[in-house]
Amino acid sequence: MPNFKDRKPANAGSRSFFPVKSFLILVTVCVVFLAWYATRLVVAVVPEEGDSFCFTAPPGEEWHISLTHSVEKTEWNDYFTVNAVNDMTMTHTRFESMGWGYPYSPSEGKLTMTEDGKFDLTMNRPYKEVALRISEQAMPQLVHGSQRYDLIKMYGQGTALKIKAQYRYSYWYEKYF
């Protein structure tokens, strides 16, 4: 049987068992924090080639893709809400004019006009992931809060992207292994 009795006098400073206990508490707190952090939802942008990136997006968080319509040369925005892993909803699309290639059928959603003269099409379409091929003509940007990501500057003309909601640890696994 080992002898756990501390043989140093109390006035010599901290007891030898206390640093071990503190170290175990610190390690436990770090492991719990890392487990919590790794299981947060992120929206990952994964290109066919190149480095991916992600941003934190808890359930209910909204982000959107902003681009210029290739024919009409007007702004187009597709809005998405993160629900869970592999579960996003395209809530609505906002655009400036009813021109070539714009939605017009009632089966596509509820179309309303906003106070600033734009059109808003409510859709609520579910997505596991969003597949996108970017082009310089559209100048696509991914917008999350006040952060704008210029996809052309990041990946270049013609790159195929997949945008998906996943746990941070899954993103780390795909990116680094």
N, CA and C of each residue as an Amber inpcrd file, in Angstrom:
protein
   531
   0.8270000  -1.1680000   0.0000000   0.0000000   0.0000000   0.0000000
   0.8860000   1.2510000   0.0000000   0.6810000   2.1810000  -0.9620000
   1.5010000   3.3970000  -0.9820000   1.1430000   4.3150000   0.1780000
   2.1020000   5.1030000   0.5940000   1.9020000   6.0570000   1.6780000
   1.6640000   7.4310000   1.0580000   0.4140000   7.9330000   1.1680000
   0.0510000   9.2130000   0.5720000   0.2380000  10.3780000   1.5240000
   0.7470000  10.1330000   2.6680000   0.9310000  11.1930000   3.6460000
   2.0670000  12.1090000   3.1890000   1.7950000  13.4060000   3.1930000
   2.8000000  14.3920000   2.8220000   3.7930000  14.5330000   3.9690000
   5.0490000  14.3890000   3.6740000   6.0640000  14.4150000   4.7150000
   6.6740000  15.7980000   4.9250000   6.2960000  16.7830000   4.0800000
   6.8200000  18.1350000   4.2590000   6.0320000  18.8450000   5.3600000
   6.6730000  19.7280000   6.0890000   5.9220000  20.5000000   7.0840000
   4.9910000  21.4900000   6.3810000   3.8900000  21.8430000   7.0060000
   2.8860000  22.7350000   6.4250000   3.4680000  24.1050000   6.1030000
   4.4430000  24.5770000   6.9010000   4.9960000  25.9100000   6.6510000
   6.0010000  25.9280000   5.5030000   6.2370000  24.7780000   4.8290000
   7.1720000  24.7020000   3.7040000   6.5300000  25.1480000   2.3950000
   5.2250000  25.4270000   2.3920000   4.5520000  25.8410000   1.1630000
   3.4120000  24.8960000   0.8400000   3.0010000  24.8840000  -0.4170000
   1.8660000  24.0490000  -0.7990000   2.2170000  22.5800000  -0.6700000
   1.2330000  21.8170000  -0.3670000   1.4070000  20.3790000  -0.2230000
   1.5450000  19.7520000  -1.6060000   2.2230000  18.6450000  -1.7050000
   2.5000000  18.0310000  -3.0010000   1.2500000  17.5320000  -3.7000000
   0.2260000  17.1330000  -2.9490000  -0.9900000  16.6290000  -3.5980000
  -1.8060000  17.7560000  -4.2220000  -1.6950000  18.9980000  -3.7590000
  -2.4840000  20.1050000  -4.2830000  -2.1560000  20.4340000  -5.7380000
  -0.8960000  20.5280000  -6.1580000  -0.6190000  20.7940000  -7.5700000
  -1.1690000  19.7000000  -8.4870000  -1.1540000  18.4640000  -8.0620000
  -1.6940000  17.3780000  -8.8780000  -3.1990000  17.5550000  -9.0360000
  -3.8700000  17.9010000  -7.9410000  -5.3110000  18.1190000  -7.9930000
  -5.6290000  19.3040000  -8.9100000  -4.8710000  20.3810000  -8.7960000
  -5.0840000  21.5560000  -9.6480000  -4.8600000  21.2130000 -11.1160000
  -3.8470000  20.4350000 -11.3880000  -3.5620000  20.0330000 -12.7630000
  -4.7150000  19.2020000 -13.3240000  -5.2280000  18.2680000 -12.5470000
  -6.3530000  17.4380000 -13.0020000  -7.6000000  18.2810000 -13.2440000
  -7.8470000  19.2480000 -12.3850000  -8.9970000  20.1370000 -12.5670000
  -8.8220000  20.9580000 -13.8390000  -7.6320000  21.5010000 -14.0640000
  -7.3540000  22.2830000 -15.2710000  -7.5220000  21.4350000 -16.5330000
  -6.9920000  20.2290000 -16.5250000  -7.1310000  19.3330000 -17.6820000
  -8.5980000  19.0070000 -17.9290000  -9.3540000  18.7440000 -16.8910000
 -10.7800000  18.4320000 -17.0290000 -11.5450000  19.6110000 -17.6190000
 -11.2770000  20.8120000 -17.1140000 -11.9430000  22.0090000 -17.6430000
 -11.5860000  22.2030000 -19.1140000 -10.3360000  22.0130000 -19.4740000
  -9.9100000  22.1520000 -20.8760000 -10.5870000  21.1260000 -21.7790000
 -10.6900000  19.8910000 -21.3300000 -11.3350000  18.8330000 -22.1220000
 -12.8220000  19.1350000 -22.3000000 -13.4850000  19.5790000 -21.2500000
 -14.9090000  19.9210000 -21.3420000 -15.1160000  21.0890000 -22.3020000
 -14.2700000  22.1170000 -22.1980000 -14.3820000  23.2640000 -23.1030000
 -14.1460000  22.8440000 -24.5500000 -13.1310000  22.0380000 -24.7980000
 -12.8380000  21.5840000 -26.1570000 -13.9920000  20.7530000 -26.7200000
 -14.5840000  19.8890000 -25.8940000 -15.7270000  19.0930000 -26.3420000
 -16.9060000  19.9980000 -26.6940000 -17.1490000  21.0110000 -25.8530000
 -18.2310000  21.9480000 -26.1330000 -17.9450000  22.7110000 -27.4280000
 -16.7500000  23.2400000 -27.5780000 -16.3680000  24.0320000 -28.7490000
 -16.4310000  23.2010000 -30.0310000 -16.0120000  21.9550000 -29.9630000
 -15.9720000  21.0900000 -31.1480000 -17.3550000  20.6940000 -31.6260000
 -18.3550000  20.7790000 -30.7550000 -19.7020000  20.3670000 -31.1550000
 -20.5930000  21.5560000 -31.5170000 -20.0100000  22.7300000 -31.7120000
 -20.7840000  23.8870000 -32.1860000 -21.0240000  23.7240000 -33.6830000
 -22.1730000  24.2130000 -34.1570000 -22.4800000  24.1720000 -35.5880000
 -21.7110000  25.2600000 -36.3260000 -21.2110000  24.9010000 -37.4950000
 -20.5560000  25.8550000 -38.3820000 -21.1310000  25.6870000 -39.7790000
 -21.0300000  26.7370000 -40.5610000 -21.3250000  26.6520000 -41.9920000
 -19.9730000  26.5770000 -42.6790000 -19.7430000  25.4750000 -43.3680000
 -18.4610000  25.2340000 -44.0300000 -18.5890000  25.4770000 -45.5280000
 -17.6140000  26.1740000 -46.0880000 -17.5310000  26.3990000 -47.5290000
 -16.3600000  25.5580000 -48.0130000 -16.6890000  24.5330000 -48.8030000
 -15.6890000  23.5560000 -49.2290000 -15.5510000  23.6230000 -50.7520000
 -14.4090000  24.1120000 -51.2570000 -14.2050000  24.1700000 -52.7100000
 -13.7320000  22.8210000 -53.2460000 -13.8850000  22.6270000 -54.5690000
 -13.3890000  21.3950000 -55.1740000 -11.8750000  21.3130000 -55.0670000
 -11.2000000  22.4500000 -55.0690000  -9.7500000  22.5360000 -54.8530000
  -9.4730000  23.7670000 -54.0130000  -8.4920000  23.6890000 -53.1650000
  -8.1330000  24.8360000 -52.3420000  -8.5440000  24.6400000 -50.8930000
  -8.3630000  25.6820000 -50.1350000  -8.5800000  25.6330000 -48.7030000
 -10.0130000  26.0230000 -48.3540000 -10.6530000  25.2490000 -47.5150000
 -12.0110000  25.5480000 -47.0810000 -11.9780000  26.5300000 -45.9090000
 -13.1330000  27.0940000 -45.5960000 -13.2560000  27.9320000 -44.4050000
 -14.6500000  27.7280000 -43.8230000 -14.8160000  28.1850000 -42.5890000
 -16.1220000  28.0640000 -41.9600000 -16.3690000  29.2490000 -41.0390000
 -17.6290000  29.4190000 -40.6450000 -17.9910000  30.3980000 -39.6230000
 -19.0460000  29.7700000 -38.7270000 -19.0420000  30.1740000 -37.4720000
 -19.9810000  29.6320000 -36.4950000 -21.3810000  30.1180000 -36.8110000
 -22.3450000  29.1920000 -36.7680000 -23.7350000  29.5440000 -37.0400000
 -24.6460000  28.6380000 -36.2050000 -25.0400000  29.0950000 -35.0330000
 -25.9320000  28.2830000 -34.2050000 -27.3000000  28.1190000 -34.8720000
 -28.0930000  27.1420000 -34.4460000 -29.4230000  26.9660000 -35.0350000
 -30.2310000  28.2650000 -34.9920000 -30.8650000  28.5780000 -36.1270000
 -31.6460000  29.8000000 -36.2500000 -30.8810000  30.9560000 -36.8570000
 -29.5700000  30.8320000 -36.9980000 -28.7330000  31.9000000 -37.5580000
 -28.9550000  31.9800000 -39.0760000 -28.9210000  33.2000000 -39.6100000
 -29.1330000  33.4140000 -41.0480000 -27.8390000  33.8790000 -41.7110000
 -27.6450000  33.4500000 -42.9430000 -26.5650000  33.9140000 -43.8060000
 -27.1440000  33.9940000 -45.2090000 -26.4480000  34.6790000 -46.1090000
 -26.9680000  34.7330000 -47.4720000 -25.8570000  34.8290000 -48.5120000
 -26.2460000  34.4900000 -49.7310000 -25.3670000  34.6050000 -50.8930000
 -25.8470000  35.8220000 -51.6700000 -24.9210000  36.7420000 -51.9160000
 -25.2300000  37.9480000 -52.6660000 -24.4950000  37.8710000 -54.0020000
 -25.2140000  38.1220000 -55.0900000 -24.5900000  38.0860000 -56.4120000
 -25.2840000  39.0430000 -57.3550000 -24.7050000  39.2160000 -58.5270000
 -25.2830000  40.0580000 -59.5720000 -25.8470000  39.1450000 -60.6480000
 -27.1100000  39.3650000 -61.0090000 -27.7450000  38.5540000 -62.0460000
 -26.9970000  38.7430000 -63.3570000 -26.6930000  37.6410000 -64.0400000
 -25.8250000  37.6930000 -65.2170000 -26.4280000  38.4370000 -66.4020000
 -27.7590000  38.4470000 -66.5470000 -28.3860000  39.1230000 -67.6800000
 -28.8820000  40.5160000 -67.2940000 -29.6230000  40.5870000 -66.2020000
 -30.2270000  41.8510000 -65.7900000 -29.2480000  42.8080000 -65.1150000
 -28.1160000  42.2690000 -64.6130000 -27.0920000  43.0660000 -63.9260000
 -27.6530000  43.7660000 -62.6780000 -28.5620000  43.0930000 -61.9910000
 -29.1250000  43.6080000 -60.7460000 -28.7640000  42.6690000 -59.6040000
 -28.8780000  43.1880000 -58.3780000 -28.4990000  42.4110000 -57.1940000
 -29.5200000  41.3080000 -56.9150000 -28.9970000  40.1620000 -56.4710000
 -29.8020000  38.9940000 -56.1390000 -29.2590000  38.4260000 -54.8340000
 -30.1400000  38.1420000 -53.8740000 -29.7230000  37.5970000 -52.5800000
 -30.5710000  36.3890000 -52.2150000 -29.9210000  35.2780000 -51.9000000
 -30.5900000  34.0690000 -51.4170000 -30.2850000  33.9220000 -49.9330000
 -31.3130000  33.8630000 -49.0990000 -31.1620000  33.8100000 -47.6390000
 -31.3990000  32.4020000 -47.1130000 -30.5000000  31.9700000 -46.2320000
 -30.5590000  30.6360000 -45.6530000 -30.5450000  30.7260000 -44.1290000
 -31.2560000  29.8000000 -43.4930000 -31.2340000  29.6670000 -42.0410000
 -30.6750000  28.2950000 -41.7070000 -29.7710000  28.2560000 -40.7330000
 -29.1860000  26.9920000 -40.2730000 -30.1310000  26.3900000 -39.2400000
 -30.5080000  25.1300000 -39.4550000 -31.3970000  24.4360000 -38.5170000
 -30.6350000  23.4270000 -37.6730000 -29.8300000  22.5990000 -38.3340000
 -29.0670000  21.5360000 -37.6720000 -28.0160000  21.0400000 -38.6530000
 -27.3320000  19.9650000 -38.2960000 -26.3420000  19.3680000 -39.1910000
 -27.0520000  18.8920000 -40.4530000 -26.4910000  19.2420000 -41.6080000
 -27.0620000  18.8870000 -42.9140000 -28.5190000  19.3250000 -43.0460000
 -28.8520000  20.4350000 -42.4470000 -30.2280000  20.9180000 -42.4810000
 -30.2390000  22.4450000 -42.4800000 -30.4280000  23.0030000 -43.6770000
 -30.5720000  24.4440000 -43.8360000 -31.8500000  24.6990000 -44.6260000
 -32.4010000  25.8870000 -44.4670000 -33.6050000  26.2580000 -45.1980000
 -33.3540000  27.5500000 -45.9500000 -33.6370000  27.5290000 -47.2640000
 -33.6140000  28.7740000 -48.0270000 -34.9440000  29.4540000 -47.7160000
 -34.8910000  30.4920000 -46.9020000 -36.1180000  31.1280000 -46.4460000
 -36.7290000  32.0440000 -47.4880000 -35.8790000  32.8320000 -48.1430000
 -36.3980000  33.7340000 -49.1640000 -35.2850000  34.2090000 -50.0920000
 -35.7180000  34.7950000 -51.1960000 -34.8300000  35.3850000 -52.1870000
 -35.2820000  36.8220000 -52.3900000 -34.3240000  37.7270000 -52.4710000
 -34.6500000  39.1330000 -52.6980000 -33.9400000  39.5920000 -53.9690000
 -34.6780000  40.2500000 -54.8640000 -34.1080000  40.7300000 -56.1200000
 -34.7560000  42.0430000 -56.4980000 -34.1390000  42.7470000 -57.4800000
 -34.5320000  44.1250000 -57.7910000 -35.5380000  44.2770000 -58.9150000
 -35.5920000  43.3260000 -59.8520000 -36.5060000  43.5160000 -60.9810000
 -37.0750000  42.1760000 -61.4190000 -38.1790000  42.2520000 -62.1260000
 -38.7970000  41.0510000 -62.6960000 -38.3130000  40.9350000 -64.1400000
 -37.1420000  40.3460000 -64.3210000 -36.5570000  40.2770000 -65.6520000
 -36.2940000  38.8440000 -66.0670000 -35.4000000  38.6930000 -67.0040000
 -35.0450000  37.4000000 -67.5850000 -34.5020000  36.4480000 -66.5220000
 -35.1010000  35.2830000 -66.4350000 -34.6200000  34.2540000 -65.5270000
 -35.0290000  34.4490000 -64.0810000 -35.9130000  35.3840000 -63.8040000
 -36.3570000  35.6050000 -62.4310000 -37.5910000  34.7560000 -62.1560000
 -37.7910000  34.3890000 -60.9110000 -38.9790000  33.5820000 -60.5850000
 -40.2570000  34.3800000 -60.8240000 -41.2870000  33.6980000 -61.2690000
 -42.5470000  34.3930000 -61.5180000 -43.7620000  33.5200000 -61.2140000
 -43.5770000  32.2270000 -61.1170000 -44.6910000  31.3120000 -60.9300000
 -45.1220000  31.2710000 -59.4560000 -46.4400000  31.2660000 -59.1820000
 -46.9190000  31.1610000 -57.8020000 -46.4490000  29.8730000 -57.1030000
 -46.1460000  28.8400000 -57.8800000 -45.6860000  27.5870000 -57.2750000
 -44.2700000  27.7100000 -56.6930000 -43.5540000  28.7700000 -57.0580000
 -42.1910000  28.9570000 -56.5690000 -42.1510000  29.5920000 -55.1850000
 -43.2530000  30.1440000 -54.7260000 -43.3040000  30.7620000 -53.4090000
 -44.1920000  31.9870000 -53.4180000 -44.2380000  32.6710000 -52.2770000
 -45.0650000  33.8660000 -52.1410000 -44.2300000  35.0920000 -52.4840000
 -44.6550000  35.8150000 -53.5120000 -43.9290000  36.9870000 -54.0000000
 -44.5530000  38.2560000 -53.4220000 -43.7250000  39.0880000 -52.7940000
 -44.1880000  40.3710000 -52.2690000 -43.2010000  41.4580000 -52.6940000
 -43.6740000  42.6880000 -52.6710000 -42.8090000  43.8240000 -52.9880000
 -42.4520000  44.5130000 -51.6690000 -41.1780000  44.8150000 -51.4960000
 -40.7230000  45.4630000 -50.2670000 -40.9030000  46.9750000 -50.3780000
 -40.7470000  47.6610000 -49.2520000 -40.9150000  49.1160000 -49.2370000
 -39.8780000  49.8380000 -50.0910000 -38.7060000  49.2160000 -50.2630000
 -37.6580000  49.8570000 -51.0720000 -37.7560000  49.4930000 -52.5550000
 -38.8650000  48.8720000 -52.9710000 -39.0970000  48.5810000 -54.3810000
 -38.5040000  47.2740000 -54.8740000 -37.9620000  46.4740000 -53.9930000
 -37.4250000  45.1680000 -54.3880000 -38.5010000  44.1070000 -54.2370000
 -38.2110000  42.9370000 -54.7760000 -39.1400000  41.8150000 -54.6790000
 -38.5790000  40.7910000 -53.7090000 -39.4510000  40.2040000 -52.9220000
 -39.0590000  39.1960000 -51.9400000 -39.9160000  37.9500000 -52.1990000
 -39.2510000  36.8370000 -52.4600000 -39.9350000  35.5760000 -52.7300000
 -39.6940000  34.6410000 -51.5560000 -40.7400000  34.3720000 -50.7690000
 -40.6440000  33.4610000 -49.6260000 -40.7340000  32.0390000 -50.1450000
 -39.7820000  31.1820000 -49.7500000 -39.7020000  29.8360000 -50.3110000
 -39.7450000  28.7260000 -49.2660000 -38.9210000  28.8450000 -48.2250000
 -38.7870000  27.8050000 -47.2020000 -38.4670000  26.4420000 -47.7990000
 -37.3880000  26.3840000 -48.5830000 -36.9350000  25.1360000 -49.2130000
 -35.8080000  24.5200000 -48.3970000 -35.9200000  23.2300000 -48.0730000
 -34.8600000  22.5780000 -47.2900000 -33.6640000  22.1990000 -48.1650000
 -32.4720000  22.2890000 -47.5750000 -31.2290000  21.8980000 -48.2500000
 -30.3480000  21.1320000 -47.2710000 -29.7130000  20.0720000 -47.7460000
 -28.6620000  19.4120000 -46.9670000 -27.3510000  20.1670000 -47.1550000
 -27.1160000  20.6090000 -48.3970000 -25.9670000  21.4320000 -48.7320000
 -26.3120000  22.2510000 -49.9640000 -25.6120000  23.3480000 -50.1410000
 -25.8230000  24.2230000 -51.2940000 -24.6240000  24.0500000 -52.2180000
 -24.8920000  23.6490000 -53.4490000 -23.8330000  23.5070000 -54.4540000
 -23.8510000  24.7660000 -55.3210000 -22.6560000  25.3020000 -55.5640000
 -22.5490000  26.5720000 -56.2660000 -21.2820000  26.5770000 -57.1040000
 -21.3920000  26.9950000 -58.3690000 -20.2040000  27.2180000 -59.1990000
 -20.1190000  28.7220000 -59.3990000 -19.0000000  29.2960000 -58.9930000
 -18.8940000  30.7520000 -58.9840000 -18.3300000  31.2850000 -60.3020000
 -18.7680000  32.5130000 -60.6520000 -18.2710000  33.1450000 -61.8740000
 -18.0200000  34.6280000 -61.6290000 -17.0910000  35.1840000 -62.3770000
 -16.7420000  36.5910000 -62.2260000 -17.8910000  37.5100000 -62.6120000
 -18.7490000  37.0790000 -63.5390000 -19.8730000  37.9110000 -63.9550000
 -20.8430000  38.1370000 -62.7970000 -21.0360000  37.1190000 -61.9640000
 -21.9910000  37.2240000 -60.8580000 -21.3760000  37.8710000 -59.6190000
 -20.0450000  37.8060000 -59.4810000 -19.3440000  38.3540000 -58.3210000
 -19.9930000  37.9190000 -56.9940000 -20.1050000  36.6140000 -56.7780000
 -20.7950000  36.1300000 -55.5790000 -20.0330000  36.4170000 -54.2930000
 -20.7900000  36.7410000 -53.2720000 -20.2430000  36.9520000 -51.9340000
 -21.1130000  36.1940000 -50.9490000 -20.4770000  35.6180000 -49.9720000
 -21.2050000  34.9740000 -48.8950000 -21.2170000  35.9720000 -47.7380000
 -22.3850000  36.2330000 -47.1850000 -22.5330000  37.2620000 -46.1520000
 -23.0740000  36.6150000 -44.8790000 -22.3550000  36.8370000 -43.7850000
 -22.7890000  36.3600000 -42.4700000 -22.6160000  37.4980000 -41.4820000
 -23.7180000  38.0320000 -41.0060000 -23.6500000  39.1980000 -40.1300000
 -23.0150000  40.3680000 -40.8780000 -21.9770000  40.9550000 -40.3150000
 -21.2970000  42.0670000 -40.9750000 -20.1040000  41.5970000 -41.8140000
 -19.8320000  40.3020000 -41.8080000 -18.6830000  39.7460000 -42.5440000
 -19.0830000  39.3720000 -43.9730000 -18.3100000  39.8320000 -44.9500000
 -18.5390000  39.4900000 -46.3660000 -17.3210000  38.7200000 -46.8570000
 -17.5750000  37.5900000 -47.5240000 -16.5090000  36.7610000 -48.0900000
 -16.6350000  36.8220000 -49.6040000 -15.6580000  37.4150000 -50.2800000
 -15.6460000  37.5160000 -51.7330000 -15.1530000  36.1780000 -52.2850000
 -16.0610000  35.3890000 -52.8140000 -15.7350000  34.0260000 -53.2460000
 -14.8190000  34.0050000 -54.4730000 -14.9150000  34.9980000 -55.3510000
 -14.0330000  35.0540000 -56.5230000 -12.6000000  35.3030000 -56.0890000
 -12.3800000  36.2440000 -55.1720000 -11.0220000  36.5210000 -54.6850000
 -10.4490000  35.3070000 -53.9560000 -11.2990000  34.5880000 -53.2770000
 -10.8290000  33.4450000 -52.4940000 -10.5330000  32.2210000 -53.3530000
 -11.3780000  31.9650000 -54.3770000 -11.2710000  30.6980000 -55.1060000
 -11.0950000  30.8260000 -56.6150000 -11.4540000  31.9400000 -57.2100000
 -11.2660000  32.1200000 -58.6460000 -12.4400000  31.6540000 -59.4870000
 -12.4050000  32.0670000 -60.7410000 -13.4470000  31.7900000 -61.7270000
 -13.7180000  30.2960000 -61.8860000 -14.9930000  29.9280000 -61.8920000
 -15.4080000  28.5730000 -62.2350000 -15.2670000  27.5200000 -61.1470000
 -14.8800000  27.8860000 -59.9520000 -14.7060000  26.9090000 -58.8790000
 -16.0550000  26.4350000 -58.3590000 -16.1970000  25.1350000 -58.1840000
 -17.4040000  24.5590000 -57.5960000 -17.2480000  24.5400000 -56.0790000
 -18.2890000  24.9790000 -55.3790000 -18.2860000  25.0160000 -53.9220000
 -19.4490000  24.2130000 -53.3720000 -19.2440000  23.6640000 -52.1980000
 -20.3320000  23.0710000 -51.4210000 -20.3920000  23.8360000 -50.1170000
 -21.5820000  24.2740000 -49.7570000 -21.7940000  25.0010000 -48.5100000
 -22.7170000  24.1530000 -47.6590000 -22.2640000  23.8130000 -46.4470000
 -23.0660000  22.9120000 -45.6150000 -22.9190000  23.2410000 -44.1380000
 -23.9430000  22.8600000 -43.3770000 -23.9180000  23.0140000 -41.9200000
 -23.4300000  21.7040000 -41.3200000 -22.4700000  21.8070000 -40.4120000
 -21.9220000  20.6170000 -39.7790000 -21.3120000  20.9880000 -38.4300000
 -21.0100000  19.9580000 -37.6430000 -20.3080000  20.2150000 -36.3890000
 -18.8760000  20.6250000 -36.6890000 -18.3190000  21.4360000 -35.8160000
 -16.9510000  21.9090000 -36.0080000 -15.9600000  20.7450000 -36.0800000
 -16.1370000  19.7070000 -35.2580000 -15.1990000  18.5820000 -35.2990000
 -15.2590000  17.8590000 -36.6440000 -16.4220000  17.7940000 -37.2710000
 -16.5280000  17.1890000 -38.6080000 -15.7760000  18.0350000 -39.6320000
 -15.9090000  19.3430000 -39.5040000 -15.1850000  20.2480000 -40.3950000
 -13.6850000  20.0490000 -40.2190000 -13.2010000  20.0040000 -38.9720000
 -11.7770000  19.7800000 -38.7090000 -11.3110000  18.4630000 -39.3220000
 -12.1120000  17.4180000 -39.1620000 -11.7490000  16.1100000 -39.6750000
 -11.6060000  16.1440000 -41.1980000 -12.5990000  16.7480000 -41.8780000
 -12.5400000  16.8260000 -43.3400000 -11.3910000  17.7040000 -43.8230000
 -11.0960000  18.7680000 -43.1060000 -10.0680000  19.7030000 -43.5370000
  -8.6600000  19.1740000 -43.2900000  -8.4330000  18.5180000 -42.1680000
  -7.0660000  18.1590000 -41.7780000  -6.7250000  16.6800000 -41.9450000
  -7.6940000  15.8180000 -42.2060000  -7.3780000  14.3820000 -42.3190000
  -7.8220000  13.7930000 -43.6380000
